Amino acid sequence: MRVEVRRRPVKYARLEVRPDGTVLITAPEGFDVDGLIERHRGWLEGKLTEIDGLREIAGSGFPINGEFYRVLHGRKPRLHERFKTITLSPDPDEVIALLKKTLRNDLLPLVDSYARRMGVEPGKVYIRHQRSRWGSCSPRGNLSFNVRLMAIPRELREYVVVHELAHLRHLNHSKAFWEFVGRFYPSYKTARKELGKWWTMIELNPYWKWLAGGAV
């Protein structure tokens, strides 16, 4: 078990398992890290086993809409949903541009539909290539969505849209926020767990690593 300890002036220790299998502990000076690991050993071993299983799945192709497409290589990027293939060009920026365009076409109708049902009015909608979160809502009401959403099943993408639109009513994660989300996406708790698994798979996927600056 690889353990990384960060000493920070936090009130409570935090325990996290990264997609690469590293156990990250954030704790104040003098905190008993070994004791924390022992108390949560069962949970940690379960998470590490889960990551091993996801790693095996993650390498089976390029994830698009919750499926793993066969990867081809060519001069220009192309996505073919019927044949479940994606053609990667040598330039990752071209591939990202294609994914952004495809995602925008899929998301905008969802945003419009749910905004009407939820009684909110979003501002501009951006598609960004981010490394830390699925989406965000600015104080001005502009929505940003991560191009990584192209990788996940459409029903989970729908949840992210509802989540960010709900922030137009509640700019926090209060009880009222989750109750509002639940009115339009009742299975949000399940969706959040599934999103965590997909995030791990994207982090482990060789093609998304390439898009982030790594090598295939």
N, C-alpha and C positions, 0 to 999 in steps of 0.2 A: 504494500500500500504506500503510494507516494504521497507525502504530506508536506504542504507548504503553510507556514505560519506567518501571519502578518500581525504585528503588534500595533494596535491603534487605540486611541483614547475613547473606546466605545463603552456603552453601558452594559451591553450583553454580548456574549461571544456568538459568532455566526459560523455555521458549518455549511460547506458547499462542495459538491462533487462536480468538477469540470468535465466537459465532454472527452478530454484526453485521459480521464481517469485519475487526475490529481485531486486530492482532498485539500481544499483550501479552508483554513481556519483563520478568522479574524477575531482577535481577542486582546484585551488590555494586558499591560505588563503584569507579570506575576500570576496570570490565570493558569490553572491546571489543565493544560492541553491534553496530556495523556489520559487524564480522568474523563475528559469530554469524549475522546475517541472510544474509550472502553464502554461508556454508557450508551453510545450510539453505534457500536460495532455491527450489530445485526442489520441496522438500517443502511450503514455504509456498505457492507458486503452485498446487500441486495441491490443497491444502486450501481455498484461496480459490475455486478453480474448483468444487470439490465443494459449497461453501456456496452459490454462485450457483445451482447446480442444485437444491439442497434448498429454496432460497428460492422458486423457481418452484413446486415441489410444495406447499410449506407453505401457500400462499395459496389452495389449491383447495377448501377446506371446513374443517369442524371434525373433527380427527382423533379417531376412536373405534375401538378394537380394531384399529388398523393400517390403517383405511380412512378416507376423507374424506367425512363425512356432509354432506348439504345442510342449510344453516342456514335455519330459519324463525324468526319472531318472534311472541311471544304473551304473554298475561298470566301464564302459568305455564310453567315449564320442563318439557320432556318429551323422552324419548329413545325413538325407534322403530327398533329394530334391523332389523325386516323391511323397512321402506321406506328405511332408511339416512338418517334425518333426525333432527335435534335442534332443538327449539324453545327459544329463549333468551328468558327474561323480562327486564324492564328491570333487575332486581336481580341483580348477579353472585353475591351470596352464596347466592341461591336455586339458581342453576345449580350452584355448587360443592357445595351440600348434596345435590343430585340425583346428581352424579357420585360423591361420597363414598359414598352409600348403594348405588349400583350397583356400585361397585368392591368395597365390603365384601362384598356378596353373592357376588361372583366369587372374591375372595381367600380367604375363610375356609375353604371346602372344600379349596382348594389347600394352605393352611397346615396344616390337620389331616392331610391325606393324606401330605404330605412329612414332617411331623414324626414320624409313625409310622414311615415308611420309614427316616428318618435317625436314629431313636433319640434324639430331643431333645424337650424339653418347653418350649415357649414360654410366656411370661406373657400379658399383655394385648396386643391388636392394635389399633393406632390408624391412622386414615387422616387425614393432614394435608395442608394446602396449603402445600408448601414450594417454595423457589426454587433449592435447591442440590444435592439428591441424591434418588435414587429411593427409598431406604429406609435404615433404621438399626436397630441392635439395641442396647439399653441393657445395662449390666452386670447389671441385675436380670432380664434375659431378656424384656423387653417389646419388641415389634416395632412400628416405625412405617413406614408406606408412604405414598408421595407420591400424591396424587390424580391427578397427571400420568400415572400408570400406566394410566389409562383410555384414554389416547391410543394406546398402543402395541399391537402384536400380542400375542395371548394367550400365545404360546410365549415371548416375551421377558419377559412378566409372570411367567411360571413360573420363569424363571431368577432374577429378583430375589427371589422367595420362597425358592428354594434358597440363594441367596447369604446372605440375612439369617438363615435358620435355621442355616446352617453356622457363623455367628458364635456360636451357643450352644455350639459345641464348641471353636471357635478364635476368640478375640476379637482377631484381627489378620488380616493378609493374608500370612501365612507360606506356605512351600511346602506344609506340612501342610494349611493351610486350602484351598488351590487343589486339592490332591489329593482332599480330602474333597468339595469342590464337584463335581469332575470325575466322581466315582463316581455322582452322581445327575443331573448335567447335563453330559454329555461335551463338548458344543459350546459351552462357556461363553466361549471366546475369541471366537468368531464373534458370540455374543450381546452381548458387551461392545462390539464395534465397531458393531453395529447400534443399540445403545442410545445411543451417542454421536451417531449421525445423527438419531435420533428426538428427542433432547434439543435439538439444533440446530433441527429443524423446529418443535418446540413453542415455542421461544424466538422464532422468526420468525412463528409463526402469529398473525394479528390477533385471533382470538377468545380465545386463551389470554393474549395481552397484555391484552385487556380484563378477563379474570378477575383478572389480576394488578394491576389498577388503571389500565390504559391505556384507550385508546378503540378501538372497532372501526373 
